[in-house]
Amino acid sequence: MTSLIVEEAEDRVVWRLNRPEVRNAIDRELVARLHEACAAVEENPRVVLLTGEGTTFAAGADIAQLRERDLYDALRGINSKIFERIHRLPMPTVALLDGYALGGGAELAYACDFRIGTPATRIGNPETGLGIMAAAGAAWRLAELVGEPLAKEILLAGRVLTAEEAHAVRLLNEVVAAEELLAAGHRLADRITARAPLATRLTKAVFHAPRGAHPFVDDVAQAVLFETEEKHMRMTAFLERRS
C-alpha cells in the first residue's frame, strides 16, 4: 500500500496522505513519495490539493522514527526540505485539514498557500513537550501567518488552536463540514484555475521574492506577461464585454 495516493487531472492534482493506521504520521517513505509528487508538479505545474485519509490530516512526524534520529539526521533537514519544496511549487497549494494537524503535520499545512478545515480541525506544535523544536518551518513561518504573540503561544506554550480560533486569525481560510472538505478545495481550485496560469505562477513567485528584489522582480515578471497571447486575448474579451 502506497503512503501517498496521487489523483491527477488536467489542471490540478489531489495528494492523499495514506497512513490512516498511524494518523498519517510523516515518515521517510512518505517524504520520498512527496518528493516524487513534487517533481511531477514542477514538470507539469498544476494546483495541488493535499488531504489525509481517515479522520486526521497528519498527527505529526513518525515518533518512532524521530526518536532514533541523531544530529546528522537533523542537519539533513529531512522534513524541512520537503516542506520548503512544497512551499515553492509553481502553482498554489491547498491543505484540506480534518482532525489533527500537529507537529510536522501542522508544518506541512503552514507550507501550503491556503488551508481549509472542518469543525474538528486542531492545529498546534507540541514539539517542545517531546524535547525537540518545530524545526521544519514553524519556528519562522508561523509568525508570518498569525503574528508573533500567537505563534509564540503555540510554539512555546503548547497551545492547540480549534478550527474557530484558526479561522479567526485566518490560519484557516474557510471552515466547512467534513463531508464538504474536498468539494471546498475543488471550488477554490476552480477559482484559481479560471485565471491565467502563467500570471498566477509569476504572482506567487513575486509574492515570495525577498524584499530587496522588489520592484525590479515585479517589473520583469510583468514584462513577461505583457508579451503573452493570453494577456491580449483576455483584455480583448474584457473590452468587448464592456462595450
C-alpha positions in Angstrom: 0.0 0.0 0.0 1.4 3.4 -1.0 1.7 6.1 1.6 0.7 8.8 -0.8 -2.2 8.4 -3.2 -2.0 10.7 -6.3 -5.1 11.6 -8.3 -4.3 13.6 -11.4 -6.4 15.9 -13.5 -5.5 18.3 -16.3 -5.4 21.5 -14.1 -5.0 20.0 -10.6 -3.8 17.1 -8.6 -5.0 15.6 -5.3 -2.4 14.2 -2.9 -3.8 11.9 -0.2 -1.6 11.1 2.8 -2.4 7.4 3.2 -1.2 6.2 6.6 -4.5 6.3 8.5 -3.5 3.5 10.8 -0.9 5.9 12.4 -3.0 9.1 11.8 -0.9 9.9 8.7 2.3 10.3 10.6 5.0 11.6 8.3 7.8 9.0 7.9 10.8 8.8 5.5 8.8 6.7 3.0 6.1 9.3 2.8 8.7 12.1 2.5 10.1 10.2 -0.5 6.7 9.9 -2.1 6.1 13.6 -1.6 9.4 14.4 -3.4 8.2 12.3 -6.3 4.9 14.1 -6.4 6.6 17.5 -6.3 8.8 16.5 -9.2 5.8 15.7 -11.3 4.1 19.1 -10.5 7.3 21.0 -11.1 7.4 19.4 -14.6 3.7 20.0 -15.3 2.5 22.8 -13.0 -1.0 22.3 -11.5 -2.9 23.3 -8.4 -2.3 20.8 -5.6 -5.0 19.8 -3.1 -3.4 18.0 -0.1 -5.5 15.9 2.3 -5.3 13.0 4.6 -7.1 9.6 4.5 -9.2 8.9 7.5 -10.2 11.4 10.2 -6.8 13.0 10.6 -4.8 15.3 8.3 -1.4 14.4 9.8 -0.7 14.0 13.5 2.9 14.8 13.1 6.2 13.1 12.3 6.6 9.4 13.0 7.7 9.5 16.6 9.2 6.0 16.5 11.5 7.1 13.7 12.0 10.6 15.2 13.3 9.1 18.5 16.1 7.3 16.6 17.3 10.3 14.6 20.6 11.9 15.5 22.3 15.2 14.9 23.3 14.2 11.4 19.6 13.4 10.5 18.6 16.8 11.9 21.2 18.5 9.7 19.9 16.7 6.6 16.6 18.6 7.0 14.5 15.5 6.1 11.2 17.3 6.7 12.2 20.9 6.3 13.4 20.3 2.7 10.3 18.6 1.5 8.0 21.3 3.2 10.1 24.0 1.6 9.9 22.3 -1.8 6.1 22.2 -1.4 6.1 25.8 -0.5 7.9 26.7 -3.7 5.8 24.7 -6.1 4.9 26.9 -9.1 1.1 26.8 -8.7 -0.9 27.3 -5.5 -1.3 24.5 -2.9 -4.3 23.9 -0.7 -4.2 21.9 2.5 -7.5 20.3 3.5 -7.4 19.7 7.2 -9.8 17.4 9.0 -9.0 16.4 12.6 -5.5 16.9 13.9 -2.7 18.8 12.1 0.0 18.7 14.7 3.8 19.0 14.7 5.1 18.1 11.3 1.5 17.8 10.1 1.0 21.4 11.0 4.2 22.5 9.4 3.1 20.7 6.2 -0.1 22.8 6.3 1.8 26.0 7.0 3.9 25.4 3.9 0.8 25.5 1.7 -0.7 28.6 0.2 -4.3 28.0 1.5 -5.8 25.9 4.3 -9.4 24.8 4.6 -10.6 23.0 7.8 -13.6 21.3 9.4 -15.1 21.9 12.9 -12.9 19.0 14.1 -9.6 20.6 12.9 -7.0 21.1 15.6 -3.6 22.8 14.8 -0.6 23.0 17.0 3.1 22.3 17.6 3.7 20.3 20.7 7.4 19.5 19.9 9.0 21.1 22.9 7.0 18.7 25.1 8.9 15.9 23.3 12.3 17.6 23.9 12.7 18.9 20.4 11.6 22.0 18.4 9.4 22.6 15.4 12.3 22.8 13.0 10.6 22.2 9.7 9.3 25.7 9.2 7.0 26.5 12.1 9.7 28.4 14.1 9.7 31.1 11.4 6.8 30.6 9.1 4.1 30.5 11.8 4.8 34.1 12.9 4.4 35.3 9.3 1.0 33.6 9.2 -0.6 34.5 12.6 1.8 37.1 14.2 4.5 36.7 16.8 2.4 36.7 20.0 0.1 33.8 18.9 3.0 32.0 17.2 5.0 32.0 20.5 2.0 30.7 22.4 1.7 27.8 20.0 5.4 27.1 19.8 6.5 27.8 23.4 3.4 27.1 25.5 1.8 24.2 23.5 -1.4 26.0 22.6 -3.6 24.0 20.1 -5.9 26.1 18.0 -9.5 25.0 17.4 -11.0 25.4 13.9 -12.8 28.5 15.1 -9.7 30.1 16.5 -7.6 29.2 13.5 -10.3 30.7 11.2 -10.5 33.9 13.3 -6.7 34.6 12.7 -7.0 33.4 9.0 -4.7 30.4 9.5 -7.7 28.6 8.0 -9.2 30.4 5.0 -12.5 28.5 5.4 -14.2 26.0 7.7 -16.7 23.6 6.2 -18.4 20.3 7.2 -16.1 17.3 6.9 -18.1 15.8 4.0 -17.7 19.1 2.1 -14.0 19.4 2.6 -12.7 18.0 -0.7 -15.5 19.9 -2.6 -14.5 23.1 -0.9 -10.9 22.5 -2.1 -12.1 22.0 -5.6 -14.2 25.1 -5.5 -11.1 27.1 -4.6 -9.1 25.3 -7.3 -11.8 26.3 -9.8 -11.3 29.9 -8.9 -7.6 29.7 -9.2 -7.6 27.8 -12.5 -10.1 30.2 -14.1 -7.3 32.8 -14.1 -4.3 33.0 -16.4 -2.0 30.2 -15.3 1.3 32.0 -16.1 0.1 35.1 -14.3 -0.8 33.0 -11.3 2.6 31.3 -11.3 4.5 34.6 -11.6 2.4 36.3 -9.0 3.1 33.6 -6.5 6.8 33.7 -7.3 6.9 37.5 -6.9 4.9 37.4 -3.7 7.6 35.2 -2.1 10.6 37.1 -3.5 12.8 38.7 -0.9 12.1 42.4 -0.2 15.3 43.6 -1.8 14.2 42.1 -5.1 11.2 44.5 -5.4 10.2 46.4 -7.5 12.6 45.0 -10.1 11.3 41.4 -10.0 7.7 42.8 -10.3 8.6 44.7 -13.4 10.4 41.8 -15.0 7.5 39.4 -14.4 5.1 42.0 -15.8 7.2 42.4 -18.8 7.0 38.7 -19.5 3.2 38.8 -19.1 2.8 41.8 -21.3 4.2 39.8 -24.2 1.8 36.8 -23.8 -1.0 35.9 -26.2 -3.2 35.2 -23.2 -2.9 38.8 -21.9 -4.0 40.1 -25.2 -6.9 37.6 -25.5 -8.2 38.2 -22.0 -8.0 42.0 -22.3 -9.7 42.0 -25.7 -12.5 39.8 -24.3 -12.9 42.2 -21.3 -13.1 45.2 -23.6 -15.6 43.5 -25.9 -17.8 42.6 -22.9 -17.7 46.1 -21.6 -18.8 47.6 -24.9 
